[in-house]
């Protein structure tokens, strides 16, 4: 029976290094060299410590691994980091620039991103399948595809101080979703397939099609979030979407202490899904809120749950849809009895 070496393997990477062995005195020149060394080793876990510089080339994660930027200066990875076996992956204090798509991909296991910037990916930036992920002070911007696509019933994402901005939609995905009431692969930040999402103190600004989408039975709780300036995009000569928030196909969303504003089309669109909105503002959108049908998910059949503390102002049209109007404003702020909360959950303390 093969047993791995329990001693942590520590490797160093420094731009311009030559004839390195990965030690601090003789670092490798590329991240690829370090990941190849880890794959050949018998160590149970590893860390890669990277000095400032720009590094081309990535690789696969083969054991639980931490990749961390050290020193003073910017560490830029023009690399694809894949984690197909679900090993624990912790990336800290680096930025990814102009990487092949995806910059990070993972199946199963846990992903921890801290102080990471992912910019200008040539396609989707992050792809997760049945992954538990924690994002803290992460920025994803300028991708030529989705900022994040996550799916699977084991998916759980906790995000704090996340910023998702100026990501573009892939033209082929836009064309495929042209006439769909449940589009996929086009929103900047999409969680689907029963995944769960908790986001706090974050911003989604100026992304193509939709800033965020919750679909196919995914469950989300957003609090302290700002969503603004989503962009409509041309599909065969017609401008489509431009939604700050899109909830479709049995998606479940609770949103609290929020602002959705200046969408190019709709501030918040819910179709065949569940919405609980409280203590927020829906303002300065062509259409503030659209609700197109009730959720098919058991226990979430309520048509709408919009608190009286949600303020509408400056919208071209306040709300629209087949399941309107909203209840009239009265002194009682209580929600209808069949409104169900999505409990807030903090990430595990030992993440």
C-alpha positions in Angstrom: 0.0 0.0 0.0 1.5 3.4 -1.1 1.7 6.0 1.7 2.5 9.6 1.0 5.1 11.6 2.9 3.3 13.8 5.5 5.9 16.5 5.4 4.7 19.6 3.6 6.6 20.1 0.4 7.5 23.9 0.0 8.6 25.1 -3.4 9.6 28.6 -4.5 9.1 30.3 -7.9 10.9 33.4 -9.1 10.8 35.0 -12.5 14.1 34.7 -14.4 15.5 32.0 -12.2 17.8 29.4 -13.9 18.7 25.8 -13.0 16.4 25.9 -10.0 15.4 23.0 -7.8 12.5 24.8 -6.1 14.3 25.8 -2.9 14.3 29.3 -1.6 17.9 29.6 -2.6 17.4 28.2 -6.1 13.7 28.7 -7.0 12.0 27.4 -10.1 11.3 29.9 -12.9 7.7 28.9 -13.6 4.6 27.7 -11.8 4.5 24.8 -14.2 7.8 23.5 -13.0 6.6 23.6 -9.4 3.3 21.8 -10.2 5.2 19.1 -12.2 7.5 18.6 -9.2 4.6 18.2 -6.9 3.0 15.6 -9.2 6.2 13.6 -9.2 6.7 13.8 -5.4 5.3 11.5 -2.8 4.3 14.3 -0.5 0.8 14.4 0.9 0.5 18.2 0.5 2.4 21.1 -1.0 2.7 24.9 -1.1 4.1 27.1 -3.9 5.4 30.5 -2.9 5.8 32.9 -5.8 7.9 36.1 -5.9 6.6 39.1 -7.8 6.7 38.8 -11.6 4.7 37.5 -14.6 4.5 33.7 -15.1 3.2 31.9 -18.2 1.9 28.3 -17.8 0.1 26.5 -15.1 -0.9 22.9 -14.6 -2.9 20.4 -12.6 -3.3 20.1 -8.9 -2.5 16.6 -7.8 -2.4 16.9 -3.9 -3.8 19.5 -1.5 -1.9 22.6 -2.5 -1.5 26.3 -1.5 -0.4 28.8 -4.1 0.6 32.1 -2.5 2.2 35.3 -3.7 5.0 36.6 -1.4 7.2 39.7 -1.4 6.4 43.2 -2.5 5.0 43.6 -6.0 2.5 42.1 -8.3 2.3 38.4 -9.1 0.6 37.7 -12.3 -0.2 34.2 -13.6 -1.1 33.8 -17.2 -2.0 30.2 -16.5 -4.8 27.7 -16.3 -4.9 25.9 -13.0 -7.0 22.8 -13.1 -8.1 20.6 -10.1 -9.9 17.6 -11.6 -9.5 15.3 -8.5 -11.0 17.7 -6.0 -7.9 18.3 -3.9 -8.0 21.2 -1.5 -6.7 24.3 -3.3 -5.9 27.6 -1.6 -4.8 30.5 -3.8 -3.7 33.7 -2.1 -2.4 37.2 -3.0 -2.0 36.6 -6.8 -3.7 37.9 -9.9 -4.5 36.0 -13.1 -4.2 38.0 -16.3 -5.0 37.0 -19.9 -5.1 33.4 -19.0 -6.4 30.6 -21.2 -10.0 29.7 -20.4 -10.7 28.8 -17.7 -8.2 30.4 -15.3 -9.3 28.1 -12.6 -11.4 24.9 -13.0 -12.2 22.3 -10.3 -14.3 19.2 -9.8 -15.2 18.3 -6.2 -13.3 19.2 -3.1 -12.7 22.7 -1.7 -11.4 25.9 -3.2 -10.3 28.9 -1.1 -9.5 32.2 -2.9 -8.1 35.1 -0.9 -7.0 38.4 -2.3 -7.1 37.1 -5.8 -7.8 39.1 -9.0 -8.8 37.3 -12.2 -8.8 39.5 -15.2 -9.1 39.3 -19.0 -9.5 35.5 -19.2 -9.9 34.3 -22.8 -13.3 32.7 -22.1 -14.8 31.6 -18.8 -12.7 32.6 -15.8 -13.8 30.1 -13.1 -15.6 26.8 -13.6 -16.7 24.7 -10.6 -18.6 21.4 -10.5 -19.7 20.2 -7.1 -17.1 22.3 -5.3 -17.3 24.0 -1.9 -15.7 27.4 -2.5 -14.8 30.4 -0.3 -14.0 33.8 -1.9 -12.7 36.7 0.2 -11.7 39.9 -1.4 -11.8 38.5 -4.9 -12.2 40.4 -8.2 -13.2 38.9 -11.5 -13.2 41.3 -14.4 -12.9 41.7 -18.1 -13.4 38.0 -19.0 -14.4 37.1 -22.6 -17.0 34.8 -21.1 -18.5 34.2 -17.7 -16.8 35.3 -14.6 -18.0 32.1 -12.9 -20.1 29.1 -13.9 -20.8 26.7 -11.0 -23.2 23.8 -10.8 -24.0 20.6 -9.1 -26.0 19.7 -5.9 -22.8 19.6 -3.8 -21.8 23.1 -4.8 -21.6 25.6 -2.0 -20.1 29.1 -2.4 -19.4 31.6 0.3 -18.3 35.1 -0.9 -17.4 38.3 0.9 -16.1 41.5 -0.6 -16.4 40.0 -4.1 -16.4 42.3 -7.2 -17.6 41.0 -10.6 -17.3 43.7 -13.3 -17.1 44.2 -17.0 -17.3 40.6 -18.1 -18.4 39.8 -21.6 -20.8 37.2 -22.9 -19.5 34.5 -25.3 -21.2 35.1 -28.7 -21.8 31.4 -29.3 -23.5 31.0 -25.9 -25.6 34.1 -26.6 -26.8 32.6 -29.9 -27.7 29.3 -28.3 -29.7 31.1 -25.6 -31.4 33.5 -27.9 -35.0 32.4 -27.5 -34.7 30.6 -24.2 -36.6 31.6 -21.1 -34.0 29.8 -19.1 -30.7 30.9 -20.7 -27.4 29.4 -19.6 -23.7 30.2 -20.0 -24.4 33.9 -20.6 -24.8 35.6 -17.2 -21.5 36.9 -15.6 -22.0 34.9 -12.4 -24.2 31.7 -12.8 -25.0 29.1 -10.1 -27.2 26.2 -11.2 -28.1 22.5 -10.7 -29.0 22.7 -7.0 -25.9 24.6 -5.9 -26.0 26.9 -2.9 -24.7 30.5 -2.6 -24.2 33.0 0.2 -22.8 36.4 -0.8 -22.3 39.4 1.4 -20.9 42.9 1.0 -20.2 42.5 -2.8 -20.6 44.3 -6.1 -21.7 43.2 -9.6 -21.3 46.0 -12.0 -21.4 46.4 -15.8 -21.5 42.8 -17.0 -23.1 41.6 -20.2 -26.6 40.0 -20.3 -27.0 39.5 -16.6 -24.9 40.4 -13.6 -25.9 37.3 -11.7 -28.2 34.3 -12.5 -29.6 31.7 -10.1 -31.2 28.8 -12.0 -32.2 25.1 -12.0 -33.0 24.7 -8.3 -30.0 26.7 -7.1 -30.5 28.4 -3.8 -29.0 31.8 -3.0 -28.9 34.3 -0.1 -27.5 37.8 -1.0 -27.1 40.5 1.6 -25.4 43.9 1.4 -25.0 43.6 -2.4 -24.9 46.2 -5.1 -25.9 45.2 -8.6 -25.9 47.8 -11.4 -25.4 48.8 -15.0 -25.9 45.3 -16.6 -25.6 45.6 -20.4 -27.9 44.4 -23.2 -26.0 42.6 -25.9 -26.8 42.2 -29.6 -28.0 38.7 -30.8 -28.6 38.6 -34.5 -29.4 42.3 -34.7 -31.6 42.4 -31.6 -30.6 43.7 -28.2 -31.3 41.1 -25.5 -31.3 41.0 -21.7 -29.5 43.6 -19.7 -30.6 42.3 -16.3 -29.0 43.0 -12.9 -30.5 39.8 -11.4 -32.0 36.8 -13.2 -33.7 33.9 -11.4 -35.0 31.1 -13.6 -36.1 27.5 -13.7 -36.8 26.9 -10.1 -34.1 29.1 -8.7 -34.5 30.3 -5.1 -33.3 33.7 -4.0 -33.5 35.7 -0.8 -32.0 39.1 -1.1 -31.6 41.6 1.8 -30.1 45.1 2.2 -29.5 45.4 -1.5 -29.5 47.9 -4.4 -30.3 47.0 -8.0 -30.0 50.0 -10.3 -29.3 51.3 -13.8 -29.8 48.0 -15.6 -30.1 48.4 -19.3 -33.4 46.5 -19.2 -34.6 45.1 -15.8 -33.4 45.4 -12.3 -34.7 42.0 -11.0 -36.3 39.3 -13.2 -37.8 36.2 -11.6 -39.4 33.5 -13.8 -40.8 30.2 -12.5 -38.7 30.7 -9.4 -38.9 32.0 -5.8 -38.0 35.5 -4.5 -37.9 36.9 -1.0 -36.7 40.5 -1.1 -36.4 42.8 1.9 -34.8 46.1 2.9 -33.6 47.0 -0.5 -33.8 49.5 -3.3 -34.9 48.9 -6.9 -34.2 52.2 -8.8 -33.4 53.9 -12.1 -34.1 50.8 -14.3 -36.3 50.8 -17.4 -38.3 48.1 -15.6 -37.8 47.6 -11.8 -39.2 44.1 -11.2 -40.6 41.3 -13.4 -42.2 38.2 -12.0 -43.2 35.7 -14.6 -44.5 32.7 -12.6 -44.3 30.7 -9.4 -41.6 28.3 -8.4 -42.0 24.6 -8.9 -39.8 23.8 -6.0 -41.6 22.2 -3.0 -42.0 24.6 -0.1 -41.3 27.6 -2.3 -44.6 27.9 -4.2 -45.2 31.5 -3.0 -45.7 33.7 -6.1 -43.8 36.7 -4.6 -42.4 37.7 -1.3 -41.4 41.4 -1.6 -41.3 43.3 1.7 -42.8 46.7 2.2 -39.4 47.9 3.0 -38.3 47.5 -0.6 -38.3 50.9 -2.2 -39.1 51.5 -5.9 -38.1 54.8 -7.4 -36.9 56.3 -10.7 -37.8 53.2 -12.7 -39.5 53.6 -16.1 -42.0 50.9 -15.1 -42.2 49.8 -11.5 -43.1 46.2 -12.1 -44.4 43.8 -14.7 -45.4 40.2 -15.2 -48.3 37.8 -15.0 -48.2 37.4 -11.3 -48.5 41.1 -10.2 -49.3 43.6 -8.9 -47.5 43.6 -5.6 -49.6 44.0 -2.4 -50.5 47.6 -1.6 -48.3 49.5 0.9 -49.8 49.4 4.4 -48.4 49.9 7.9 -47.9 46.2 8.4 -44.5 45.1 7.1 -45.2 41.4 7.6 -44.7 39.1 4.6 -47.4 36.7 3.5 -47.5 33.6 5.6 -46.3 31.3 2.8 -43.0 33.2 2.4 -40.1 31.1 3.3 -36.6 32.4 4.3 -33.3 31.1 3.0 -31.1 30.8 6.1 -27.8 32.6 6.0 -24.9 30.3 6.5 -21.3 31.3 7.3 -18.4 29.2 5.9 -17.0 26.4 8.0 -14.4 27.8 10.5 -11.8 25.2 9.4 -12.2 26.0 5.6 
